């Protein structure tokens, strides 16, 4: 007997606006890179709507915003607030365009604001030379260094010019949205000080990229802070969310809303513990970061557009292994350190 396949998930169409709870709506913006979309949350606020995040800059995103704002569920009301969870282009890309259009200042944490501003202006030859040096030290091939140089800086392509002022929020503070108080909980690792919002009365968490339902967010070491421990920061900051109730409705930036917060935190911790063990085994013989990346991400490490992500995340795992005393880095004669099991 032929079994009937399960129904396809009810995926929100681009430009569509769907209610989540009274006064809270969701829109879904497509992205030209993985994970393929970003969620935008819209709260009734001060006679209009406060939006959480914006998608990347570009004509398609602007046209979709026109569709969203004209959607019957929003009743023709304007944006009266804009909160940016973190500095990545799919979250802050159209911040400047929306702020200018509606006469707003964005709300975000200070570190995320400064990170966005610095990256937007740091796009010259010295920055590209730093990138090349970083990937050389990771053991990447000359072909990849040439690819990075030819590709050039990426941030300005996906982020419109940013406003010069902002409203600052901090971990532990609160934000009044539409007559309700939302507590700010910040996450780290994927970005330095990502704003998440929690409302106890509604039992809702805006989790941004910190806690996603199906994938782990990218957690990578980058050239701007080579001594950081982003994976350690990510795992430690996730522990703050365990104090929230198990049945919390989690609204992530990518993927569908879910109510399995504690199991998801367990799953993320277990995933990275397993990756750390795999990588420690791969370091039985000394390897460069690029060689180690081929163990964790065999396909991505062979694709020019994905090598940077694979190497960055591998370096984040290697750094945590170093902090745990499981791996040591040794200088290489070619300028690329080798990592070996301690």
Buried (B, 14 or more C-beta within 10 A) or exposed (E): EEEEEEEEEEEBEBBBBEEBBEBBBBBBBBBEEEBEBBBBBBBBBBEBBBBBBBBBBBEBBBEBBEBBBEBEEBEEBBBBBBBBBBBBBBBBBBBBBBBEBBEBEBBBBEBBBBBBBEBBEBBEEEBBEBBBBBBBBBBBEEEBBEBBEEBEBEBBBBBBEBBEEBBEBEBEBBBEBBEBEBBBBBBBBBBBBBBBBBBEEBBBBBBBBBBBBEBBBBBBBBBBEEEBBBBBBBBEBBEBBEEBEEEBBBBBBBBBBBEBBBEBBEBBBEEBEEBBEEBBEBBEEBBBBBBBBBBBBEEBBEEEEBBBBBBBBBBBBBBBBBEEEBBBBEEEEEEBBBBEBE
